[in-house]
Amino acid sequence: MNQGSLSRVVVTEEGDRLYTFEYAASATQTSITVVERFVALGLISPIGSMLRSRDVARISQILRLRQDLGLNLVGAAMVIDMAQEIAQLRAQLQAYQSRQF
């Protein structure tokens, strides 16, 4: 494996860091094939052949849920999505309630 590709990071105009599939595989202790499968299933959305930090974190979270709870990949992604939606709804409710007083 080419060490240069592992450490390759691109920064977008917005300041987002983008990482190679190789880096994502290494950081999540999986393979490039697994990262590519996540893309094929629509579980992460690369920018070309690069991934955002949140995509790398999402891979790690999905793999952890799969290992800890025995969920399949899509089920684990759904759990993460629902947890994020609940957190957003709680924040909106809190903001709404704070305006009421």
Buried (B, 14 or more C-beta within 10 A) or exposed (E): EEEEEBEBEEEEEEEEEBBBBBBBBBBBEBEBEBBEEBBEEEBBEBEEEBBBBEBBBBBBBBBBBBEEEEBEBEBBBBBBEEEEEEEEEEEEEEEEEEEEE
